[in-house]
């Protein structure tokens, strides 16, 4: 018998009912919030900083990796419609090998780098746009990271997100996206709606259940 969780949802902080989505053979549990529909790893199974650092360092992410460049172009291409050379941007969660900022610089657009493990200097000031590519799924406390992202964005600034959204047509047991031990938060369309409502974002575009273009609306 599964014990009902007593912790709050890390996105909406609701203490409403949570359902057990899946449990691995190693007892890693994934819960779904009945309110915002976020799926998240049981707090007892969150990876340590050392584990995260080790996994990230084995990623082949660099400007010389053609596959990774093509992957990033999936979000850069639609984002360019909202950007111009006078803007100030940030790659939030750039990892050990910043690439997106280099690709944007080739388009004449400046973009700084930030990563809590590899480029830990705190972002300075506010930004006209922020890219958060393949990092939402790493958030241990999405509410905290989203509050930070909101505070870093200028009014009417853009937040460009890349993360695989989950829907009920996917078999979670075999879903590849959960196999990375550093992936701990998984979002559904309802989760994105909640983020927009709670944090003051407007959904501009949603492409292929992975590319999410948002704009800050609050003052």
C-alpha positions as CSV (number, residue, x, y, z in Angstrom):
1,X,0.0,0.0,0.0
2,X,1.3,3.4,-1.0
3,X,1.5,6.0,1.7
4,X,-0.2,9.3,0.8
5,X,2.4,12.1,0.4
6,X,2.4,14.9,2.9
7,X,4.6,17.3,1.0
8,X,3.2,20.2,-1.2
9,X,3.3,20.4,-4.9
10,X,6.7,22.1,-5.9
11,X,4.9,24.2,-8.5
12,X,1.6,25.4,-7.1
13,X,2.2,24.5,-3.4
14,X,-1.3,22.9,-3.3
15,X,-1.8,20.2,-0.7
16,X,-4.6,18.7,-2.8
17,X,-4.6,15.0,-3.6
18,X,-1.6,13.6,-5.5
19,X,-1.6,10.4,-7.5
20,X,1.3,8.0,-7.9
21,X,2.1,7.9,-11.6
22,X,4.9,5.4,-11.5
23,X,7.4,3.8,-9.2
24,X,10.7,2.3,-10.5
25,X,12.3,-0.9,-9.2
26,X,14.6,1.3,-7.2
27,X,11.5,2.9,-5.5
28,X,11.8,6.2,-7.3
29,X,8.3,7.6,-7.2
30,X,6.7,10.1,-9.5
31,X,3.6,12.0,-8.3
32,X,1.1,14.1,-10.1
33,X,-0.6,17.1,-8.6
34,X,-4.4,17.1,-9.1
35,X,-4.4,20.9,-9.2
36,X,-1.7,22.1,-11.7
37,X,-1.1,18.6,-13.0
38,X,2.7,18.8,-12.6
39,X,4.4,15.4,-12.4
40,X,7.3,15.4,-10.1
41,X,9.8,13.1,-8.4
42,X,9.4,12.3,-4.7
43,X,11.6,14.7,-2.7
44,X,13.4,11.8,-1.2
45,X,14.7,10.9,-4.7
46,X,15.9,14.3,-5.9
47,X,19.5,14.1,-7.2
48,X,22.4,15.7,-5.4
49,X,24.4,18.5,-6.9
50,X,27.3,16.1,-7.5
51,X,25.1,13.7,-9.4
52,X,23.7,16.6,-11.5
53,X,27.1,17.9,-12.3
54,X,28.4,14.5,-13.3
55,X,25.4,13.9,-15.7
56,X,25.7,17.4,-17.3
57,X,29.4,17.0,-17.9
58,X,28.8,14.0,-20.0
59,X,26.4,15.9,-22.3
60,X,27.8,16.6,-25.8
61,X,26.6,20.2,-25.9
62,X,28.9,22.6,-27.7
63,X,28.9,24.9,-30.8
64,X,30.9,22.2,-32.6
65,X,28.2,19.5,-32.1
66,X,26.0,19.8,-35.2
67,X,23.2,17.8,-33.7
68,X,23.0,20.0,-30.6
69,X,23.1,23.2,-32.8
70,X,20.2,21.9,-34.9
71,X,18.3,21.0,-31.7
72,X,18.7,24.6,-30.4
73,X,17.7,26.1,-33.8
74,X,14.2,24.6,-33.1
75,X,13.6,27.3,-30.5
76,X,15.9,30.0,-31.9
77,X,14.1,30.1,-35.3
78,X,10.7,31.1,-33.9
79,X,12.2,33.3,-31.2
80,X,14.0,35.5,-33.7
81,X,10.6,36.9,-34.8
82,X,10.5,38.6,-31.4
83,X,14.1,39.7,-31.1
84,X,16.3,42.6,-32.3
85,X,19.8,43.7,-31.8
86,X,19.1,46.3,-29.1
87,X,17.8,43.7,-26.7
88,X,19.6,42.3,-23.7
89,X,19.2,38.5,-23.2
90,X,20.2,35.7,-20.9
91,X,20.6,31.9,-21.4
92,X,19.3,30.6,-18.1
93,X,20.8,27.1,-17.4
94,X,23.3,27.2,-20.2
95,X,25.2,24.2,-18.9
96,X,29.0,23.6,-19.1
97,X,29.3,24.4,-22.8
98,X,27.3,27.6,-23.7
99,X,26.1,27.4,-27.2
100,X,22.9,29.2,-27.6
101,X,24.5,32.6,-26.8
102,X,27.1,32.0,-29.5
103,X,24.4,31.2,-32.0
104,X,22.5,34.4,-31.1
105,X,25.6,36.4,-31.4
106,X,25.9,35.3,-35.0
107,X,22.5,36.9,-35.4
108,X,23.7,40.1,-33.9
109,X,21.9,39.6,-30.6
110,X,23.7,39.7,-27.3
111,X,23.0,37.0,-24.7
112,X,24.7,36.4,-21.4
113,X,25.1,33.0,-19.8
114,X,24.0,31.7,-16.4
115,X,24.1,28.3,-14.8
116,X,23.9,27.6,-11.1
117,X,26.6,24.9,-11.4
118,X,28.9,26.0,-14.2
119,X,28.4,29.8,-14.5
120,X,27.1,30.7,-11.1
121,X,27.6,34.5,-11.1
122,X,24.2,35.9,-10.4
123,X,22.5,37.6,-13.4
124,X,22.8,41.3,-13.3
125,X,19.7,43.6,-13.8
126,X,16.8,42.7,-16.0
127,X,16.7,41.2,-19.4
128,X,14.5,41.7,-22.5
129,X,14.5,38.0,-23.2
130,X,15.5,34.8,-21.4
131,X,16.0,31.4,-23.0
132,X,15.4,28.4,-20.7
133,X,16.2,25.4,-22.9
134,X,16.0,22.0,-21.5
135,X,16.1,23.2,-17.9
136,X,12.5,23.4,-16.7
137,X,12.6,19.6,-16.2
138,X,15.6,20.0,-13.9
139,X,13.8,22.4,-11.5
140,X,13.6,20.9,-8.0
141,X,11.3,23.8,-6.9
142,X,9.7,25.2,-10.1
143,X,7.9,27.9,-8.1
144,X,11.2,29.3,-6.9
145,X,12.9,29.2,-10.3
146,X,9.8,30.7,-12.0
147,X,9.7,33.6,-9.5
148,X,13.4,34.2,-10.3
149,X,12.8,34.1,-14.0
150,X,9.9,36.6,-13.7
151,X,12.0,39.0,-11.6
152,X,14.8,38.9,-14.2
153,X,12.5,39.8,-17.1
154,X,11.6,43.3,-18.1
155,X,7.9,44.2,-18.5
156,X,6.8,42.7,-21.8
157,X,10.0,40.7,-21.9
158,X,10.1,37.2,-23.5
159,X,10.7,33.8,-21.9
160,X,11.5,31.1,-24.4
161,X,11.2,27.6,-23.0
162,X,12.1,24.2,-24.3
163,X,10.9,21.1,-22.4
164,X,9.0,18.0,-23.4
165,X,5.4,18.3,-22.3
166,X,3.6,15.2,-21.1
167,X,0.1,14.2,-22.1
168,X,-2.1,11.3,-21.3
169,X,-1.4,9.6,-24.6
170,X,2.2,8.9,-23.5
171,X,3.0,5.8,-21.5
172,X,4.9,7.3,-18.6
173,X,6.5,3.9,-17.7
174,X,8.4,3.8,-21.0
175,X,8.7,7.6,-21.6
176,X,12.4,8.4,-22.5
177,X,12.2,11.8,-20.9
178,X,12.0,10.5,-17.4
179,X,15.1,8.2,-17.8
180,X,17.6,11.0,-17.2
181,X,18.1,11.0,-13.4
182,X,18.3,14.8,-13.4
183,X,14.8,15.2,-14.9
184,X,12.5,15.7,-12.0
185,X,9.6,17.9,-13.1
186,X,7.3,17.2,-16.0
187,X,4.7,19.6,-17.2
188,X,1.4,19.2,-19.0
189,X,-0.6,21.9,-20.9
190,X,-2.5,22.6,-17.7
191,X,0.8,23.2,-15.9
192,X,1.7,25.8,-18.5
193,X,-1.7,27.4,-18.1
194,X,-1.2,27.6,-14.4
195,X,2.3,29.2,-14.8
196,X,0.8,31.9,-17.1
197,X,-2.0,32.6,-14.7
198,X,0.1,32.6,-11.5
199,X,3.3,34.3,-12.7
200,X,1.9,36.8,-15.2
201,X,2.9,35.4,-18.6
202,X,1.0,35.3,-21.8
203,X,1.4,32.3,-24.1
204,X,2.5,33.4,-27.5
205,X,3.2,30.1,-29.2
206,X,3.3,26.4,-28.4
207,X,5.0,24.2,-31.0
208,X,5.3,20.5,-31.1
209,X,4.6,20.1,-27.4
210,X,8.1,21.3,-26.7
211,X,8.7,24.9,-27.8
212,X,6.9,27.4,-25.5
213,X,7.1,31.1,-26.1
214,X,5.9,33.3,-23.3
215,X,5.8,37.0,-22.6
216,X,5.8,38.7,-19.2
217,X,2.6,40.8,-18.8
218,X,2.7,42.0,-15.2
219,X,4.0,45.3,-13.8
